[in-house]
Amino acid sequence: MHIVFHIGVHHTDEGLLLKALRSNTDILASAGILVPKKEDYRSILGDTLQKLRGEAASEELQDAVLDTILDDAEGDRVFFTNENFSCMHAAVFAQGRLYERLAKRSAWLRNIFPDFTVSIAMSLRDPATLVPDVYRSLKDAPAFPEWMNGLNLGALSWLQVVRELREALPDTPLILWCNEDTPLIWPEVVQAVTGHAADLMLEDQDILLAQIMSDAGLKRLRSYLADHPPRSVEKRRRVITAFLDKFAKPDAMEEEIDLEGWSAEIMDALSQQYETEVDEIALMPGVQFILP
């Protein structure tokens, strides 16, 4: 069996990937791909993580965990998702850097199923916008300038995170993509994490576009694609880009960030570093990077 852990990160798909897969549970199950409800595994995986604390689970424990989660369901691939697999929300910038605990936590996850094939899936996000969103979600945080003093802006590096992840799990395939690209690559993301055959027809494939495009625009897009089925991935992406340019909800595509001290200069520098690092990460061995 192949286990896929989708570990987030925070403030990326906001649960839409699980929702899309859960709406296709029967179709996927017919292909041997199981997508259990989060409530069916969140506690048992969390408890097992704490019990093992990085040690490899025995064969008996692995079987017990899967039997408890899956009940009588049978399949070849299982998808688990939880943004807190990587760390708890308040620890995203522990030690002033980006996801300092992610590699260790991922290694712990992998050791729940040492006898199974495991992949780690993760959406990256530009730190220029991730930092404000994480801060605004924290409870009882100090004023932003004070909180920002605890950040090392030079250490907000996805390249460092992924390098550490590869070092911790050199034989574990990584499935990565950028959150900013998700509207254009959604079907490829779904296929990568499920491993479903290219000819398997899934429902609700525009669930993400429905969040960022006007109802009228989405209706016109569906009609256009029905009348003009794209002959390639590249053609579909060009069509979606054109419709987003015309029908995207302004507040969904452009985020207003008004935090004292979080200047345009800081954001530009972080975004440039992010783009450069993504190019390097995409070339790493063992990384399947889904690019538009």
N, C-alpha and C positions, 0 to 999 in steps of 0.2 A: 504493500500500500504506500501511496505517496501522500505525505502530509504537507500542506501549504499553510504557513503562518503569515498572514497579512498583519504587519506590526504597525500600521499607521502610515505616516505619523500624524500627530495631532494637527487639527485644523486643515485636513486635506479633503478626503471625500465625504466626511461627516456622516458616515454610515450608508451612503448611497450604493457602494459596491455590494455590501451584504444585502441590502434591500433588493437590488437588481437580481442577485443570485437566488435569493429566497423566493422571488416571484417566478423562478424557473426550476424549483426544486424537483418537480416530477420529470421534467425534460432532462435535467442534468442527471438525476438518479438513474434514468433509463440508460444513460451512457456510463454509469458507474462512478459518477461524481457526486459526492455527498456534501451538503451544505447545512449542517445542523444549526438550530437556533442558538443565539449567543447565550441565552440563559441556560441552555443544556450543557455548556462546557466552561463558562466563565469561572465558576467556583471550583470545579474539579481540577481544571488546569492550574488555577492560582494556588490551590492547596497543594497540588503535586509539586509545583515549582518551589514552594516554601519547604516542603518535606525533603526534597532532593538537594536543594541549594547547589545545583551544578553537577551533582553526581549523576551518573548514568542510571536510568531506571532498569530494573530487572525485567526479564521477559514477562514474568507474571504481572508486574505492575503495569507495563505497557498494555498488555491485553485487557487488564481490568479497567484501565482508564478508557480505552476505546469502547469496550463493551458497555460501560456505564453511559457514555455519551451517545453512542450510535444505536444502542438497544439491539434490535434484530436487523438493522439495515446493513446491507452489504454493498461494497463498492471497491474501486481501485484507487480513489483519490478523495481526500477530505480537506475542506477549506475551513480554517479558523481565522477569525479576525478580532482584533481588539487593539485600539491605539495605545492602551496601557501595557501591552506586551513589552513595548520599548522602555517605558518608565512611567511613573505616575506624572500627571500633568505638571505638578509643581517642580519636578526635577528635570524638565526639558533643558534648562540652562544651569544645571548643577555645576559647581566649580567654575562658573562664568563662561562655559563653553557650550557647544551644541551637542546634545545627546551623549553625554559622557558615559552613561550606563548602558547604552544600546547594545554594544557588542557583547558585553557580559550577559545581559538579559537574554539576548538571542541565543547565546551558547547554552544557557540554562534551558531555554525552550527546546532546543534541538535535542538535549539529553533526556527529555521526557520520552522520546521515541528513538533511541540510539540504533535500533535494529531496522528502522524504516527509512525510506528515502524521504528527505525533507528539503523543502525550498522556503526561502524567506522572500516575501514580497513587501515592497515599501514605496510609497510616493514621497518624493522630495519636495521641498517648498522653499522658495526664495526667502532667506532670513530677513530681508528688508521688510517683508509683510508678515512673516511668521512671528517675529519678536512682538510687534504690537498686539497681534491676536492672542498670543499666549499671555501677555501682560494683562489684557482686558478681561481674561477669563479667570485670573487668580483672585482668590478671596483674601481680603485684609492685606493687600499689597501696599507698600508705601507709595508715595508720589513717584511718578515715572522717572524723573531725573535721579532720585535717590536709588530706585531699583536698578536703573541702568548702570549705576556706578559698579554694580556687581558683575557686569558683563565685560568680557574681553572680546571686543569686536573683531579682533584678528583671529579669534578661535571659533568664530561662527562658521565652521568649515565642514561642508558635506564630504569633501575629499578625505578629511581626517576620519570622519565617522565611517565611511565605507571602507577605507583602508583597515581600520581596526576590526570591522566586521569580517573582512576577508581573512585577516590574521587569526581571528578567533574561530572562524568556520571556513577553513581553506577548501573543503570539499563540498560545501553546501551551496548550490546554485542560488543566485540572487536575481530577483525580478524587480526592476526599478523603472520608475518613470517620474516625470516632473508634474506636479499638481497643475501648474499653469497650462500644460499641454492636454490635460485630460479630456476636454470637450472634443478634441480632434482625434484622440486615440482610444476612446472608450471601448469600442469593440475589441481592439487588440489587447487592451488591459484585461478585459473579461476572459478572452480566450487564453491569455498567458497564465492567469491564476487558476483557471479551471482545467486547462489542457484539453478542452473539448475540440472535436473535429471541426474543420472549417465549414463543413456543410450542415452542421447542427444549427437549426433555426431557433433562436431564443426570442422571448418576448421582452417588451419594455426596454429595448436597446437605446431609446432616447430619454431615459429617466434623468440623466444629467442635463441634457439640453433643455428639458422642461423646467429646470431650476433657473436657467440663465437667459432663456429666450421668451419673448412674449407669446401668449397663446396663439395669436394670429400668425405670428412668424413660424411657430412650430407646426401649425396646421398646414401652412403653405409649404414648409420644408418636407413634411410627410407626403403631401400630394406630389411635389416635384420628384422626390425619390421614387415614388410608386410609378410615375409616368416615365422617369428617366433613370432606371437602375444604374448606379455607377459601375463601370467596368473594372475599376481598380480601387485599391485603398487610397491612392493619391487623388483620384478623381473625387471620391467621396469627401475627402478632407477639404478639397478646394470648394466643393459645394457648401459644406458646413461653414467654412470660413466666410464665404460670401453672404450666407444668410445671417451669421452672427454679426457681421459688419452692419447689416441693415436692421436686424430685429432683436439684438441682444438688449437685455434690461440694463440700463446704465449703472444702476447700483450693484449689479451682479458682476460687472466686468471691470469697473474702476472703483477701487476702495479708497475712501477718504480717510487719511491718517492725520490726526491732529494731536500729537503728543509732544509736550515740551521737550526739546533736546533731540528729538528724532528728526533730523534735518534731511533735506533733499540730498545733500552731499553724502551723508552717511548711507542713505538708501541706495544711491547710485553706486557707491563703492561696493556695497554688499552685493548688489545685483550683478555687477560686472564680475566680481569674484565667483559668484554662483554660476554664471554662464560659462566661465572658463573651466571651473571644476567639473561641471556636467560633461563637457567635452572629454575631459580626461577620464572620468569615471566610466563613461560609455565604452571606453576601449579596454577596460580591465578584464582579464581572464575570469571566467566564471560569472560574469555579469550579463544578463539579458536586459539591455536598456531599450525601452520602448520610446522611440523618438517620432515626432510628426514628420 
